[in-house]
């Protein structure tokens, strides 16, 4: 289990890693990626011995960290700035006004007022889905829905549904996904997954947890799907074995690893998941050339050119190994998408992208696979569906 400080560092950085990008972290992590596919497949096959759980990634904002500070037994709320070296922990509205500015002040003030009514034991983290005035009523396919857009995705819930009745009159909505425990803030440990059944229901707060719930039983793999995913996993294991040495050799080369991640994300922005060895080498060459062109002195330029020539020469000598790496990542992506389609077959809340032409149906943001034994977690996200939208769609979220 991660220490609180390790999780803090993760929270201050970008986001949880995509399962297929574990291949950029060495053979041990790549093996974990294959294992995640295997265990999610077991879960969807109805195997209760699967060591992996899945939670839904809700697309809320801002992140809310709240609960009882074990050091003084006081209820607090905060954004991710709770994780700062000088933490911003808010016990009163005046604390919020002192520590924050902009729209997040209103969100945290709402959270402080209503979340203490649940009440919360320990410390929880969740995504705020809406506050006062954020929920609108829209007609979608002839049915009245409550809709709210906390981030990129618009959520739509039929007014007459059970969830709609819970939302009606609620002052805020939140989905919890992480809990913390410990004697004091500095030694707390994070655990993915929260069960909100222990919380007291309050009409002012629409609250849920992120656990994947297949109440209909429709997300079970068919025999054909099970055969298909097992074939993909078998192929990935063979590819991993042939790539193992290369994966472990490049893991210590920060320039190569950083560029692999940047290159992969750049492909998502263009609407492609296909990685090419030739294209990657050109990408690295051009990126470093841009850095060379920005340098002022000839000495600095020559030094950078020498480093560029060395890394490009190395990559050119590893065409076969790069091909194998990209093939492994492609297999992981293919398997992930197959599993995502089954997970997505269970959806009680409508998800849309708001465009100039109205609401466009989209999938949920994705899922988080959690290893029950190690508490390790990775993202299962359709990057062409959601990540591209996340890069390109105008957003109005309130950052913490």
C-alpha positions as CSV (number, residue, x, y, z in Angstrom):
1,X,0.0,0.0,0.0
2,X,1.3,3.5,-0.9
3,X,2.2,5.9,1.9
4,X,0.2,9.1,2.0
5,X,3.2,11.1,0.8
6,X,3.7,8.8,-2.2
7,X,0.1,9.2,-3.1
8,X,0.4,13.0,-2.6
9,X,3.2,13.0,-5.1
10,X,1.1,11.1,-7.6
11,X,-1.8,13.5,-7.0
12,X,0.4,16.5,-7.7
13,X,1.6,15.0,-11.0
14,X,-0.6,14.2,-14.0
15,X,-2.9,11.2,-13.7
16,X,-3.0,7.5,-13.1
17,X,-1.2,5.6,-15.9
18,X,-3.0,3.9,-18.8
19,X,-2.7,0.2,-18.7
20,X,-0.9,-0.1,-22.1
21,X,1.6,2.6,-21.1
22,X,3.0,0.3,-18.4
23,X,5.2,-1.1,-21.2
24,X,7.2,2.1,-21.0
25,X,8.2,1.3,-17.4
26,X,10.1,-1.9,-17.9
27,X,9.3,-5.6,-18.1
28,X,8.0,-6.0,-14.6
29,X,5.4,-3.3,-15.1
30,X,4.6,-4.7,-18.6
31,X,3.9,-8.0,-16.9
32,X,1.5,-6.2,-14.5
33,X,-0.3,-4.8,-17.5
34,X,-0.9,-8.3,-18.9
35,X,-2.0,-9.5,-15.5
36,X,-4.5,-6.6,-15.3
37,X,-6.1,-7.7,-18.5
38,X,-6.1,-11.3,-17.4
39,X,-7.8,-10.5,-14.0
40,X,-10.4,-8.2,-15.5
41,X,-11.3,-11.0,-17.9
42,X,-11.7,-13.4,-15.0
43,X,-13.9,-10.9,-13.2
44,X,-16.1,-10.6,-16.3
45,X,-16.2,-14.3,-16.6
46,X,-17.8,-14.4,-13.1
47,X,-14.6,-15.7,-11.4
48,X,-15.0,-14.6,-7.8
49,X,-11.3,-15.4,-7.2
50,X,-10.1,-12.6,-9.5
51,X,-7.6,-10.5,-7.7
52,X,-8.8,-7.3,-9.5
53,X,-11.8,-5.0,-8.9
54,X,-13.0,-2.3,-11.3
55,X,-14.2,1.1,-10.5
56,X,-15.8,3.6,-12.8
57,X,-13.9,6.8,-13.6
58,X,-16.3,9.6,-13.1
59,X,-15.4,12.9,-14.9
60,X,-15.9,15.3,-12.0
61,X,-14.2,18.5,-10.9
62,X,-12.8,19.7,-8.6
63,X,-11.3,16.8,-6.6
64,X,-12.6,17.0,-3.0
65,X,-10.6,15.7,-0.1
66,X,-12.6,15.7,3.1
67,X,-13.2,14.0,6.5
68,X,-11.9,14.1,10.0
69,X,-8.3,15.2,10.5
70,X,-6.9,12.6,12.9
71,X,-4.6,15.1,14.4
72,X,-7.3,17.4,15.8
73,X,-10.6,15.4,15.1
74,X,-12.0,18.4,13.1
75,X,-14.0,18.0,9.9
76,X,-12.2,19.6,6.9
77,X,-12.5,20.0,3.2
78,X,-9.9,20.7,0.6
79,X,-8.9,20.4,-3.0
80,X,-5.8,18.7,-4.2
81,X,-3.9,21.5,-2.5
82,X,-4.4,19.5,0.7
83,X,-1.4,17.7,-0.9
84,X,0.9,20.8,-1.0
85,X,4.0,21.0,1.0
86,X,2.2,23.6,2.9
87,X,-1.3,21.9,2.9
88,X,-4.4,24.0,2.5
89,X,-6.9,22.4,4.9
90,X,-10.1,24.2,5.4
91,X,-12.2,24.0,8.6
92,X,-14.3,27.1,8.1
93,X,-15.6,29.3,5.2
94,X,-13.0,31.9,6.1
95,X,-10.2,29.3,5.7
96,X,-11.5,28.6,2.2
97,X,-11.5,32.3,1.3
98,X,-8.0,32.7,2.7
99,X,-6.6,29.6,0.9
100,X,-8.3,29.7,-2.4
101,X,-9.6,32.0,-5.1
102,X,-11.9,31.9,-8.1
103,X,-14.8,29.4,-8.6
104,X,-13.3,26.7,-6.4
105,X,-14.2,28.9,-3.4
106,X,-17.9,28.3,-4.0
107,X,-17.4,24.6,-4.6
108,X,-15.5,24.1,-1.4
109,X,-17.9,26.2,0.6
110,X,-20.7,24.0,-0.6
111,X,-18.8,20.9,0.2
112,X,-17.9,22.1,3.7
113,X,-21.6,22.9,4.4
114,X,-23.1,19.7,3.3
115,X,-20.6,16.9,3.5
116,X,-20.3,17.1,7.3
117,X,-23.9,16.0,7.4
118,X,-23.1,12.5,6.0
119,X,-21.0,12.2,8.4
120,X,-17.6,10.9,7.2
121,X,-15.3,8.8,9.3
122,X,-11.7,9.0,8.3
123,X,-10.7,10.8,5.1
124,X,-12.2,10.4,1.7
125,X,-11.4,11.7,-1.8
126,X,-14.0,12.1,-4.5
127,X,-14.9,14.1,-7.6
128,X,-17.5,16.8,-7.2
129,X,-20.2,16.3,-9.8
130,X,-22.4,19.4,-9.3
131,X,-23.1,22.2,-6.9
132,X,-26.0,24.7,-6.5
133,X,-27.3,25.8,-9.9
134,X,-25.2,23.3,-11.9
135,X,-28.1,20.8,-12.6
136,X,-30.3,21.7,-15.5
137,X,-33.3,20.0,-17.0
138,X,-33.0,19.0,-20.7
139,X,-35.2,16.8,-23.0
140,X,-33.2,14.0,-24.6
141,X,-34.9,11.6,-27.0
142,X,-38.3,12.8,-25.7
143,X,-37.5,12.2,-22.0
144,X,-36.8,14.8,-19.4
145,X,-33.3,14.5,-17.8
146,X,-31.3,16.2,-15.1
147,X,-28.0,17.1,-16.7
148,X,-24.7,18.4,-15.3
149,X,-21.3,18.9,-16.9
150,X,-18.6,19.0,-14.2
151,X,-15.7,18.5,-16.7
152,X,-15.6,17.1,-20.2
153,X,-18.6,14.7,-20.0
154,X,-22.2,15.7,-19.6
155,X,-24.2,13.3,-17.3
156,X,-27.9,12.8,-17.9
157,X,-30.3,11.1,-15.5
158,X,-34.0,10.7,-16.2
159,X,-36.0,12.9,-14.0
160,X,-38.5,10.1,-13.1
161,X,-35.7,7.5,-12.2
162,X,-34.7,6.6,-8.7
163,X,-31.4,8.5,-9.2
164,X,-33.3,11.4,-10.6
165,X,-35.4,11.6,-7.5
166,X,-32.3,11.6,-5.4
167,X,-30.8,14.4,-7.4
168,X,-34.0,16.5,-7.2
169,X,-33.4,18.9,-4.4
170,X,-29.8,17.9,-3.8
171,X,-27.4,20.9,-3.3
172,X,-24.4,19.0,-4.4
173,X,-23.3,15.7,-5.9
174,X,-20.1,13.8,-5.3
175,X,-18.6,10.4,-6.2
176,X,-16.0,9.0,-3.7
177,X,-13.2,6.7,-5.0
178,X,-10.3,6.8,-2.5
179,X,-10.1,6.5,1.3
180,X,-7.2,7.3,3.7
181,X,-6.3,5.9,7.1
182,X,-3.6,6.6,9.7
183,X,-2.9,8.4,13.0
184,X,-1.8,11.6,11.4
185,X,-1.8,13.2,7.9
186,X,1.9,12.6,7.3
187,X,1.6,8.8,7.8
188,X,-1.7,8.2,6.2
189,X,-2.1,5.4,3.6
190,X,-4.4,5.5,0.5
191,X,-6.7,2.8,-0.5
192,X,-8.5,2.8,-3.9
193,X,-12.2,2.0,-3.6
194,X,-14.9,3.4,-1.2
195,X,-18.2,1.9,0.0
196,X,-20.6,4.7,0.7
197,X,-23.2,2.4,2.3
198,X,-21.8,3.4,5.7
199,X,-22.6,7.1,5.1
200,X,-25.8,8.5,6.3
201,X,-28.2,9.5,3.5
202,X,-28.9,13.2,3.3
203,X,-31.3,14.8,0.8
204,X,-28.9,17.7,0.4
205,X,-26.1,15.4,-1.0
206,X,-26.3,13.0,-3.9
207,X,-23.5,10.7,-3.1
208,X,-22.2,7.5,-4.7
209,X,-19.0,5.4,-4.9
210,X,-17.2,4.5,-8.0
211,X,-17.4,0.7,-7.7
212,X,-18.4,-1.1,-10.9
213,X,-21.9,-2.5,-10.4
214,X,-23.3,-5.1,-12.9
215,X,-26.8,-5.4,-11.4
216,X,-28.2,-6.6,-14.7
217,X,-25.6,-9.3,-15.3
218,X,-25.1,-8.1,-18.9
219,X,-21.3,-7.6,-18.6
220,X,-20.4,-11.3,-18.6
221,X,-18.1,-12.4,-21.4
222,X,-19.6,-14.7,-24.0
223,X,-17.7,-17.9,-24.8
224,X,-16.5,-16.3,-28.1
225,X,-15.4,-13.1,-26.3
226,X,-13.6,-15.1,-23.6
227,X,-11.8,-17.1,-26.3
228,X,-10.8,-13.9,-28.1
229,X,-9.5,-12.1,-25.0
230,X,-7.5,-15.2,-23.9
231,X,-5.9,-15.3,-27.3
232,X,-4.9,-11.7,-27.1
233,X,-3.5,-12.2,-23.6
234,X,-1.5,-15.3,-24.8
235,X,-0.1,-13.2,-27.7
236,X,0.9,-10.4,-25.3
237,X,2.7,-12.8,-23.0
238,X,4.8,-14.1,-25.9
239,X,5.5,-10.5,-27.1
240,X,6.5,-9.6,-23.6
241,X,9.0,-12.4,-23.4
242,X,10.7,-11.3,-26.6
243,X,10.7,-7.7,-25.5
244,X,11.8,-8.2,-21.9
245,X,15.5,-7.4,-22.4
246,X,14.9,-4.2,-24.4
247,X,12.3,-3.0,-22.0
248,X,14.7,-3.3,-19.1
249,X,17.5,-1.7,-21.1
250,X,15.6,1.5,-22.0
251,X,13.9,2.1,-18.7
252,X,16.9,3.9,-17.4
253,X,17.0,6.3,-20.4
254,X,14.8,9.2,-19.4
255,X,15.0,10.8,-22.9
256,X,13.7,7.7,-24.6
257,X,10.9,7.0,-22.1
258,X,9.8,10.6,-22.0
259,X,9.6,10.7,-25.8
260,X,7.7,7.4,-26.0
261,X,5.0,8.8,-23.7
262,X,4.9,12.2,-25.5
263,X,4.8,10.4,-28.9
264,X,1.9,8.1,-27.8
265,X,-0.1,11.1,-26.5
266,X,0.5,13.0,-29.7
267,X,-0.9,10.1,-31.7
268,X,-4.1,10.2,-29.6
269,X,-4.5,13.9,-30.4
270,X,-4.4,13.0,-34.2
271,X,-7.0,10.2,-33.6
272,X,-4.6,7.2,-34.0
273,X,-3.3,4.5,-31.6
274,X,-0.9,3.0,-34.1
275,X,2.7,3.6,-33.1
276,X,5.5,3.3,-35.8
277,X,9.2,2.8,-35.2
278,X,10.1,4.9,-38.2
279,X,7.7,7.6,-37.2
280,X,8.9,7.6,-33.6
281,X,12.6,8.0,-34.6
282,X,11.6,10.9,-36.8
283,X,9.6,12.4,-33.9
284,X,12.6,12.2,-31.6
285,X,14.9,13.7,-34.2
286,X,12.6,16.6,-34.9
287,X,11.8,17.3,-31.3
288,X,15.5,17.5,-30.3
289,X,16.2,19.6,-33.4
290,X,13.6,22.1,-32.2
291,X,15.5,22.2,-28.9
292,X,18.8,22.7,-30.7
293,X,17.3,25.6,-32.8
294,X,16.3,27.4,-29.6
295,X,19.8,27.4,-28.1
296,X,21.9,30.6,-28.3
297,X,25.5,29.4,-28.4
298,X,27.3,27.2,-30.9
299,X,28.9,25.2,-28.1
300,X,25.5,24.3,-26.6
301,X,24.1,23.5,-30.0
302,X,27.0,21.1,-30.9
303,X,26.6,19.4,-27.5
304,X,22.9,18.9,-28.1
305,X,23.5,17.7,-31.7
306,X,26.0,15.1,-30.4
307,X,23.4,13.8,-27.9
308,X,20.7,13.8,-30.6
309,X,22.9,11.9,-33.1
310,X,23.8,9.3,-30.4
311,X,20.2,8.6,-29.4
312,X,18.9,8.5,-33.0
313,X,21.8,6.1,-33.9
314,X,20.8,3.9,-31.0
315,X,17.1,3.9,-31.9
316,X,18.0,3.1,-35.5
317,X,20.0,0.1,-34.3
318,X,16.9,-1.1,-32.3
319,X,14.3,-1.2,-35.1
320,X,13.3,-4.8,-34.4
321,X,13.1,-4.3,-30.6
322,X,11.0,-1.1,-31.1
323,X,8.7,-3.0,-33.4
324,X,8.2,-5.7,-30.7
325,X,7.5,-3.1,-28.0
326,X,4.9,-1.4,-30.1
327,X,3.3,-4.7,-31.0
328,X,3.0,-5.6,-27.3
329,X,1.4,-2.2,-26.6
330,X,-1.0,-2.7,-29.5
331,X,-2.0,-6.1,-28.1
332,X,-2.7,-4.6,-24.6
333,X,-4.7,-1.8,-26.2
334,X,-6.7,-4.3,-28.3
335,X,-7.5,-6.4,-25.2
336,X,-8.3,-3.4,-23.1
337,X,-10.9,-2.2,-25.7
338,X,-12.6,-5.6,-25.8
339,X,-12.9,-5.5,-22.0
340,X,-14.1,-1.9,-22.1
341,X,-16.9,-2.7,-24.4
342,X,-18.2,-5.3,-21.9
343,X,-17.8,-3.0,-18.9
344,X,-19.6,-0.2,-20.9
345,X,-22.6,-2.5,-21.5
346,X,-23.7,-1.6,-18.0
347,X,-24.7,2.1,-17.8
348,X,-27.4,3.5,-15.6
349,X,-26.5,7.1,-16.3
350,X,-26.3,8.7,-19.8
351,X,-23.0,10.2,-20.8
352,X,-22.7,12.8,-23.5
353,X,-20.2,15.2,-25.1
354,X,-21.8,18.7,-25.5
355,X,-21.2,20.0,-29.0
356,X,-22.5,23.0,-31.0
357,X,-25.1,20.7,-32.5
358,X,-26.4,19.4,-29.2
359,X,-25.6,16.3,-27.1
360,X,-23.5,13.6,-28.7
361,X,-23.6,10.2,-27.0
362,X,-20.3,9.1,-25.6
363,X,-18.9,6.3,-23.3
364,X,-18.1,6.9,-19.7
365,X,-14.6,8.3,-19.1
366,X,-13.3,4.8,-18.4
367,X,-12.5,2.5,-15.5
368,X,-9.8,1.9,-12.9
369,X,-8.6,-1.6,-12.4
370,X,-7.4,-2.1,-8.8
371,X,-5.3,-5.0,-7.6
372,X,-6.8,-6.3,-4.4
373,X,-3.5,-7.6,-3.1
374,X,-1.1,-4.7,-3.9
375,X,-3.7,-1.8,-4.2
376,X,-2.0,-0.9,-7.5
377,X,-4.3,0.7,-10.0
378,X,-4.3,1.6,-13.7
379,X,-6.7,3.3,-16.1
380,X,-8.8,1.5,-18.6
381,X,-9.8,4.3,-21.0
382,X,-10.8,4.4,-24.6
383,X,-8.3,7.0,-25.6
384,X,-9.8,7.7,-29.0
385,X,-13.2,8.2,-27.5
386,X,-12.4,10.1,-24.3
387,X,-8.8,11.2,-24.2
388,X,-9.0,12.9,-27.5
389,X,-12.1,14.7,-26.4
390,X,-10.3,15.6,-23.2
391,X,-7.5,17.2,-25.3
392,X,-9.8,19.1,-27.6
393,X,-13.3,19.9,-26.1
394,X,-13.7,23.2,-24.4
395,X,-13.9,22.8,-20.6
396,X,-15.4,25.0,-17.9
397,X,-14.4,23.0,-14.9
398,X,-13.3,24.5,-11.6
399,X,-9.8,23.5,-10.8
400,X,-8.6,23.0,-7.2
